[in-house]
């Protein structure tokens, strides 16, 4: 009889890198908004938290370097986890985050289910929206890093590229930043935490584990595979202790509330913004 009630979904390293991404992304968003809205009361208040425009710029740059470093570390960690002897299965198997034909089929099934003309798909370890969230980082961070580097070193950039490319870099940097912030707050937080299956908070990335019973409702194929292969016992986990659970609930809701306030304020004060 299977007595496993919780299983590990994310390792400690996964959770630490995700936390690092939350913190650096938040810091970049806040300091970037302060610089963009510098001529508004809101932007002035934000800049004052960091000691002024110049200090906010320095912090913004260092946060960008830290995010990029974390991105590189993550890639190296992923490469160490690949089974190079069975690289095809490792890259395109059920535990991989690389999109496959199955994801497109499940997306279609989900649409039909949404309109009540089909059954809900039985997902494996990763859903198509989780894969989308994951790979969005792979075009977002490099674009922000390259354009940011051009703007940090405009003279050096002009030695190799025409001066007008700096204007393009600034446009792309702002556009990608606004897109990323909007997507994270409006889509990622809502889908991640306010679906019926995850409300009031998706604890997985904080606790690192999930309830087998709850996970089987959405990711039935994953749970079934773990049961058949005997991996369920290997992934057995204990529930998070009470004090830690309270801590990440406070942190999680502080981030969510701050995010919705942030995007609301950004929309409101955009009428007063002067681009520079």
DAMOSUL-V795787 format. One record per pair of residues at least 6 apart in sequence whose ideal C-beta (glycine too) atoms are under 8 Angstrom apart, sorted by the first residue. I is the first residue (numbers start at 1). J is the second residue. D is the distance in Angstrom with one decimal. If there is no record, write none. Layout:
I|J|D / I|J|D
//
This chain:
2|227|6.7 / 2|232|6.5 / 4|212|6.0 / 4|232|5.0 / 4|233|6.1 / 4|235|7.7 / 4|236|4.8 / 5|211|6.7 / 5|212|5.8 / 5|213|7.2 / 6|209|4.8 / 6|210|6.6 / 6|211|5.8 / 6|212|6.5 / 6|236|7.2 / 6|237|4.7 / 6|238|6.8 / 6|239|5.9 / 7|209|6.3 / 7|210|6.3 / 7|212|5.9 / 7|215|7.6 / 7|226|7.0 / 7|232|6.4 / 7|235|4.0 / 7|236|6.3 / 7|237|5.7 / 8|208|6.0 / 8|209|5.3 / 8|235|4.8 / 8|236|7.8 / 8|237|4.6 / 9|204|5.4 / 9|208|6.6 / 9|209|6.1 / 9|210|5.0 / 9|215|8.0 / 10|18|7.6 / 10|204|6.6 / 10|205|6.0 / 10|208|4.8 / 11|208|7.0 / 12|208|6.8 / 13|77|6.4 / 14|205|7.8 / 14|208|7.5 / 15|205|6.0 / 15|206|7.0 / 15|208|5.5 / 17|70|6.0 / 17|73|6.9 / 17|74|5.4 / 17|77|7.5 / 18|205|5.3 / 20|66|7.5 / 20|67|8.0 / 20|70|4.8 / 21|67|7.0 / 21|70|6.3 / 21|137|7.7 / 22|255|6.6 / 24|63|5.1 / 24|64|7.9 / 24|66|5.1 / 24|67|4.0 / 24|70|6.7 / 25|67|6.7 / 25|180|7.7 / 25|184|7.2 / 26|255|7.3 / 26|258|7.7 / 27|59|6.8 / 27|60|7.7 / 27|63|4.3 / 28|60|6.2 / 28|63|4.9 / 28|64|6.2 / 28|67|6.6 / 28|177|7.6 / 29|177|7.4 / 29|181|5.3 / 29|262|6.9 / 30|46|6.2 / 30|49|7.9 / 30|262|7.5 / 31|46|7.6 / 31|50|6.2 / 31|56|4.6 / 31|57|7.5 / 31|59|5.4 / 31|60|4.0 / 31|63|6.9 / 32|60|6.0 / 32|177|5.8 / 33|43|6.9 / 33|46|6.1 / 33|262|7.2 / 33|266|6.2 / 34|43|5.3 / 34|46|3.4 / 34|47|4.4 / 34|49|7.7 / 34|50|7.0 / 34|53|7.7 / 34|56|5.1 / 35|43|7.6 / 35|47|7.4 / 35|53|6.6 / 35|56|6.1 / 35|57|6.5 / 35|60|6.9 / 36|43|7.0 / 36|174|7.2 / 36|273|6.9 / 37|43|3.0 / 37|46|7.3 / 37|266|7.5 / 37|269|5.5 / 37|272|7.9 / 37|273|5.8 / 38|44|6.9 / 38|47|6.3 / 38|53|6.1 / 38|276|7.8 / 39|272|7.2 / 39|273|7.1 / 39|274|4.9 / 40|269|4.7 / 40|272|4.8 / 40|273|6.6 / 41|269|7.9 / 42|265|5.6 / 42|269|4.7 / 43|269|7.2 / 46|56|7.5 / 47|53|5.4 / 47|56|5.2 / 50|56|4.1 / 50|59|5.5 / 61|148|7.6 / 61|152|6.1 / 64|144|7.1 / 64|145|6.8 / 64|148|5.4 / 67|141|6.5 / 68|141|6.4 / 68|145|5.0 / 71|137|7.1 / 71|141|4.9 / 82|90|4.8 / 82|91|7.2 / 83|89|7.2 / 83|90|4.4 / 84|90|7.5 / 90|96|6.7 / 91|98|5.7 / 92|98|5.9 / 92|100|5.9 / 94|124|4.6 / 94|125|5.7 / 94|221|7.9 / 94|222|7.2 / 94|225|6.5 / 95|125|5.6 / 96|126|7.8 / 97|126|5.7 / 97|130|7.6 / 97|131|5.4 / 97|134|5.1 / 97|135|7.5 / 98|131|7.6 / 99|128|7.2 / 99|131|5.3 / 99|135|7.5 / 102|124|7.4 / 103|128|4.1 / 103|131|6.2 / 104|128|7.6 / 105|121|7.7 / 106|121|4.1 / 106|123|6.5 / 106|127|7.3 / 106|128|5.7 / 107|128|5.1 / 109|118|5.9 / 109|119|7.1 / 109|120|7.2 / 109|121|4.1 / 110|120|7.1 / 110|121|5.9 / 110|128|7.8 / 112|118|3.1 / 113|119|6.2 / 113|120|4.5 / 113|121|7.3 / 122|219|7.5 / 122|220|4.0 / 122|221|4.7 / 123|218|6.0 / 123|219|4.5 / 123|220|7.4 / 123|221|6.4 / 123|222|6.8 / 124|219|6.6 / 124|221|4.8 / 124|222|4.9 / 124|225|7.2 / 125|219|6.8 / 125|222|4.6 / 126|134|8.0 / 127|218|7.7 / 127|219|7.5 / 129|191|6.2 / 133|188|6.0 / 136|180|7.7 / 136|183|7.1 / 140|176|6.0 / 140|179|8.0 / 140|180|5.2 / 143|172|6.4 / 143|173|7.9 / 143|176|5.1 / 144|173|6.3 / 144|176|5.7 / 144|177|6.6 / 144|180|7.7 / 146|169|7.8 / 147|169|4.2 / 147|170|7.4 / 147|172|5.0 / 147|173|4.0 / 147|176|7.5 / 148|173|6.0 / 149|157|7.9 / 150|157|4.5 / 150|161|7.8 / 150|165|7.1 / 150|166|6.2 / 150|169|4.2 / 151|166|6.8 / 151|169|5.8 / 151|170|6.2 / 151|173|6.5 / 154|166|5.5 / 157|165|7.1 / 157|166|6.4 / 157|169|7.7 / 158|166|7.2 / 181|262|7.6 / 181|263|6.9 / 181|266|7.8 / 182|263|6.7 / 184|259|7.2 / 185|259|4.2 / 185|260|6.5 / 185|262|7.0 / 185|263|4.9 / 186|263|7.0 / 189|256|5.5 / 189|259|5.9 / 189|260|7.9 / 192|198|6.6 / 192|202|5.0 / 193|199|6.9 / 193|200|7.6 / 193|201|5.5 / 193|202|4.9 / 193|252|7.4 / 193|256|6.5 / 197|214|7.1 / 197|217|6.5 / 197|218|5.6 / 201|249|5.9 / 201|252|5.1 / 201|253|7.0 / 203|240|7.4 / 203|245|7.3 / 203|248|7.0 / 203|249|7.9 / 203|252|8.0 / 204|210|5.5 / 206|240|7.6 / 206|248|3.8 / 206|251|7.8 / 206|252|6.7 / 207|239|7.5 / 207|240|4.3 / 207|244|7.9 / 207|245|7.1 / 207|248|7.4 / 208|237|7.1 / 209|237|3.8 / 209|238|7.6 / 209|239|7.2 / 209|240|7.5 / 212|223|6.2 / 212|232|7.4 / 215|222|7.2 / 215|223|5.9 / 216|223|4.4 / 223|232|7.9 / 225|231|7.7 / 226|232|4.4 / 226|235|6.7 / 240|248|7.8
//
